[in-house]
Amino acid sequence: MTRRVDFGLTANDYATHRAGFPPSLYLRLARRGIDVAGARVIDLGTGTGTLARGFATRGSRVIGVDPSPNMLAQARRLAAGESLDVRFVDGRAEAT
């Protein structure tokens, strides 16, 4: 029996309580020669868009992909609240 997990049931909790990634993550990427400014980034399994928003804040052009409409709704709300231009689409990583 295969159970499908629906993280969308907890989308409000993720949006409210999940801390974003620290600025040091992006500094470490830069130190390794990964310049995100102007880069095109796809965030698979974006959830509430934590990484997508972090990359967009640093100048990336970002698409966030997630199969949960509830997660995507929260991601869109959070990105709009930060005036970030991130495209969020409904989809599964396996189908990209």
Secondary structure as GFF3:
##gff-version 3
##sequence-region A 1 96
A	DSSP	three_ten_helix	7	10	.	.	.	ID=ss1
A	DSSP	alpha_helix	11	17	.	.	.	ID=ss2
A	DSSP	alpha_helix	23	31	.	.	.	ID=ss3
A	DSSP	beta_strand	40	44	.	.	.	ID=ss4
A	DSSP	alpha_helix	50	57	.	.	.	ID=ss5
A	DSSP	beta_strand	61	66	.	.	.	ID=ss6
A	DSSP	alpha_helix	69	81	.	.	.	ID=ss7
A	DSSP	beta_strand	86	90	.	.	.	ID=ss8
A	DSSP	three_ten_helix	93	95	.	.	.	ID=ss9
###
